[in-house]
Amino acid sequence: MTDRNLYELDLSRVEFNRACGGNQGGGDDTETCVTLGRVDHGVFALGDSKRPDREPLLFTAEELTDAGIDPARFGLSV
């Protein structure tokens, strides 16, 4: 757990990678996908590929692990 406010971090240079669930189509715009990008060492931004205008949720690496989200699925390392 961290004492810093993750939502004060600058997201302007975050590069998001997409992972899809395979439930609707083959990776096109109808498929349910999430995006994940590294914000800072140990901090990740999780977004929705269908709603890129929405602010992503921010998590520490520990929180992602606790939620069962593996950054490796997005081509990222912890």
Number of C-alpha atoms within 10 A of each C-alpha: 8 8 5 8 8 17 13 7 12 10 17 7 9 14 12 19 18 17 18 18 12 11 11 13 12 11 15 10 11 11 16 17 19 19 19 26 23 24 21 14 9 14 18 26 22 19 22 18 20 14 10 11 9 10 13 18 13 22 21 20 20 15 15 18 13 10 10 9 14 15 19 9 13 17 12 14 11 15
